[in-house]
């Protein structure tokens, strides 16, 4: 039977297909990319830019400074990591990749170490917010220089959602370098502002959680057949291991790391006390294994809500799903924004440095230098993502 997330993904794909067929006259398809352009939204951008001209002008100056500084910082961090690959490869293997590709996790698909999987809808919503905010800020700052906005658009490249703004490129080319830098840096500045808002909301949620909910043990979905927990008929919510109180999954995992394979242990739950020997972990012979599957922290209402007993599973799922969404909106806006400022064409960071070089050198020299800088940055970025995995293969 399909779980809710898988079913919702299927419904989403079918909805996209139906909408694409129904609106096929306005949708363009090329090389796996679906795009839908519209002039709607231009009036809003024009109005906001005119109404908040002074505020946006100040923000444009701030974004240009942040853009240049962040670009230099990101390049320096990549350089430092590549240096460590050659100077301390063992530590690099142990720590893993500092930059990872973030892709939607569907079902039990296992990704290699350089890919970090997150729930499909977290990924889809986060990417859509990232590109929508990014492109809108580009358009707003472009309007400060009276750049015409031709159209807005939505797109879908396989499962990658897109949003884009089409300013008049001929008008932009006529601008001075500083004005161009303000426009190029604006998108990431919008992502950084969004990340800040999401961080504040996430921290507020966590503070609310500490007032409203208290951890009360560890629950598990089921026990695996032919494992110590299954044979002992372990039931209930785990509240202690070897007479040590357990309030959440983190505490349970921490205690389990101190227990050896084939060691006798005691688990106290809300149902009973169980004594049995641990098994050897199937994926790591040095770790103990008891066979409990799908762990989660059990909560009870506390604070002003004390006395209401235990929250329902549906409430906890919805509450922590929303909390997780805000967290990933923070992480992805911050991460994508920072990567986008790398001095690598055609990323905004590459365009920014191209304008800086144009200002202080001839156009020919600037174009040549930005190509070299882009190639160096690309090499370092590839090493930051794949370097630890390649080193692990070579060591083995």
N, C-alpha and C positions, 0 to 999 in steps of 0.2 A: 504494500500500500504506500502511495506517495505521501511524503510529509508536506506540511503547509508551504514551506519555502519552495520546494521543487514544483509543487502545483502552481504557486503564484508566478514562478518563472515561466512555466509553460503558457499560462494565461497571458502574461505580459508579451511574450513572443507572438502569440496568436493575435493579440490586440494590435501590435505593430504591423503585422501582415495585413489585417483587415483595414486599418487606417491608411496604409500605403496603397492598397488597391482602390479604396474609396476616393482618395485624394491624388490619384496617380497623374493627373494632368499638371499638378503643381510640384510634384516630387521628381527629382532627378536622381538617376542611378548611374554610378561610374566606379568600376573597379572595387566593388563591395561596399561603396559608400552611398548611403541614402541622404539626400539633403532637401530641405524645404525652406525656401527663402520667402520673406515677407517684409513689407515696408511698415508694418505695425510695430509700434515701439519707438519709432523715430521721434514722434511728437513728444513722448515722455522724456527721452534723452535730451532733446532740444530744450524742453521746459526746465528740467532740473539743472542743466548747465547754465541757463540764463538766470534762473532764480538764485542759485547758490554760487555765482561766479567767483566772489571773493574767497569763500571757503575752499572751493575746488582749486583755485589758484595757489592757495597756501599748501593744500594737500599735494598738489603737483610738484611743488618745490621739495617738500619733505620726501615724497616718493622717489624723486630723482636721486637725492642723497642716499636714501636707504638702498635704492637699487644698485648704485655704484659700489657702496660699501659691502653690501651682501654678496655681490658678484665677486669682489676681491677675496672676501672671507671664504666663500664656497670653493674658489679655485685653490686657496691656500690649504684648506682642509683636505681636498682631494690630493694635493701634492704631498702633504704630510702622510696620508694613508699609503700612497704608493711607495713613498720612502720606507715606511715600516714593513711593507711587503718584502722588500729586499734586505732590510736590516734585521727584522725580527719575524721571520715567517711563521715560527711556532706560535707566537702570540696572536698573529693574524688569524691562523687557523682556529685557535681556541675561541677568539672573540667573534668570529664570523664577519659577514659583510656589513659595512657601515651604511651602505645604500642597498635597498632591496626593491625589486619590482613588487607592486601591490596588485593582486588580481583577485577576482571573486572566487570564493571557495564554494564549490557545488558538490554536495554529497560528501563522500569519503575520499575524494581525489587528494593525493599526496603530492605536494610540490617539492622541487629540490630546494636546497638551502638559500639560494639567491632570490627566491620568490616567497613573499609573505601573503598567505591567503586570508581574506576576511569574508564575512557573510555577503552574499550576492547583493542584497538590497542596501547594505551599508555602502558598498562599493559604488553601486549605480547612482544612489542619491548623492553621495559625496562628490563623485566625478562631475555630475550634472551641475551641482552648486559651484564647484571650482571653476568650470569653464564659463558658466553664466556670469558669475561675479567678475571674473578675469576680463571677459570681453566687454562687459558693461562699463567697467572703469576705463578701459582703453577708449571707448566711445565718448565717455563724459569728458575726459581730458582733451581728446581730439577736438571736441566742440568748443573748447576755450579758445582755440585757434581758428574757429569757423570752418573746420574741416567738414565737408559734407558726408553724412552717413547714408550710403546707398541702400543698404538693407540689413536686416537681421536674419538669422537662420538657425535651424535645428538640424542635427544630423545624427546618423547612426552608422558607425563603422563596425560591422559584425555585432558585438555586444558593447562597443565603446560609445557612450552617449557624447554628443558634441553640441556646442552652441557657438555661434560666431557672429561677428559684426564686420561689415564691409565698408570701411571708410574710403574716401577718394585717395588712392595711393599717389596720384599725380600731384595733388595738393600737398600731401605730406612731404614728398620729395623736395618741395620748394621751401620748406621750413628750415630755420637755422638748427644746428646740432643740439643746442640746449632744449629747444622745444620738442625735438624728436625724442630726446632722452626722457623727457617728462611723459610723453605718450607711451613709449615702450615700457617704462617702469611702472606705469599706473596699474596694469593688470595684476601684477604680483603684489603691489601695495594693497589692492582690494582683497586679495587672498589673505594677506597678513592681517588685515583688519578683521576679516571674517574669522580667521583662526583665533584672534584675541577674544572676539565675542563668544565663540564656541568654548574656549577655555574657561571663561568666566561662568558660562552656563553649566559646564561640566563640574567645576568646583562647587558651584551652588547646589547642584544635584547631590554631590557627594556629602556636602554639609547637611543637606536635608535628610539624606539617608542615615547619617549618624544620629540624628535626632528622632527619626521615625522608626527605624528598624534596628534590631539587635541580632547578631548571629547567634544561633542556638544549636549548632551541630552540623554534621555532614550527611547529606542524603545521597543515595545512589540509585540509578535506574534499575539495575539488576546485577546478579552475579553470573560470571561465566561458568559454564559447565566444567566439571572435573577440576575445580580450583578449591583452595582451602576455604574461602568464604562460602562457596556453593555447598561444599560437603558439610560445613558446620551449620548450614541453613541460616546464615546471617540475615537478620531483618531489622527494620526500624531505622531510626536516625542515630548515627554514630556520635556519641558525646564524650568518649574517652578512649585512649589507647595506652595500654600499660599504665593505667592509673593517672595518666596525664590528660587534663581537660582538653577537649577539642571543640572549638567554636566555629571554625570555618575550614574550607578546603586547603588554604595555605598552611594552616597549623597541622592538618592531617598529613599533608605531603611532607612537611618538614620532619615530623616524627617518623614517618615511614622510611625516610632516608637514613635514619640512624639504626634501623633494624636490618639484620643480616638474613640471607636465605637460610631456610631450615631452622629458624629460630622460633621458639615458642613465644607467642604473644597473646595479649588479652585485649579484646575489644568490648567496650560497654556501649550498648545502644539503649534506646527508649523501650525496647522490647525485652532484652535479656543481656547476660554477660557471656561472652564466647571465648573459649581458649582453644587455640589450634597452632600448628606449625606453618610457617610461611613456605612458599615455593620459590623457585628461582625465576626471575623475570625473563620472559621469552626473548626480549630484545637486549637485555643487559645482564649478564651472568653474575655481576657483582651486587645487583639490587634484589630486594625481597619483593614478592608478588603474592597478593591474596585473591585477586580476581573480581574486585568491585568495578563496575563499569558506569561511566557517565556521572561523575561526582558533581555535586552542587551544594552550596551553602544553604542551610535551613535558617529561616528568619522568623522572628516574632515581632509584633508591634511593641514599641517602647515610647518613652517620653509622654507627650500629651495623648498619644494613641494607645498607651499601655492599658491593658484590660480588654482590648479588642481581639486578643488571641493571636492566631496565626494567619498571615495574609494568604490568599488563595494563590495557586500556581499561576493562574491567568494574570493576576495583578503583578506578581513578581516578574513574570516574563515580559509584560508590557512595559513596566517601570524600567527594568534594566536594559530592555531593547532600546528604549528612547535614550537612556543614559549612554549606551554604547554608540548610538548614532551621533550624538553630540561630540563624543570623544573622537570618533573617526573623522568627523567634519573638521575638527581642530587639527588632527594629525595630517590629513591629506591636503588641506589648504596650506598648512605650513610647509610640508614636504615638497609638494608640487611647485609652490611659489618659489622656494629656495632653489630647487633644481632648475627652474625656468630662468633664473638669473645667472647661471653659469655662462662664462664668456664663450659660447658655442653657437654659431649660426646654424639654423635659423631661429634659435631660442631668443627671447627678448634680451638676455644678457649679452649675446653675441651682437645683436643690433645696437645695444648701448655702447659697447666697446668699439664697434665700427665707427660710430659717430664721434667718439672721443679721439680715435686715431685720425679721422678725417679732419678734425679741428686743428690738430697739431702737425699733421703731415700731408703730403699730397694724396689725392684719391687713389692713385695707382699703388703707392706704398701701403696705404691703409688697407686696401683690399687684399694685398699680399700678406700683410701681417695678421689680419683677422683670419685668414685661411690657416696659417700656421698655428695661431692660438686656438682655433676651433679643433684642429687635429690633435693637438696636445691635450686639450680638455676632454675630447672624446675618448682618447686612449685612457686617461686617468679615470674617467667615469666607468668605462668598461671594466677596468681593473678593480674599481671599488665594488662593483656589483658581482663580478665573476671571479675575482682574484682568489678569495679564500677557498672556493670550490675547486678551482684549478690546482691550487697548492695542495689541497687534501688528496686529490687524485695522484699528484706527483709523489707525495710522501708515501702513499699506499703502494 
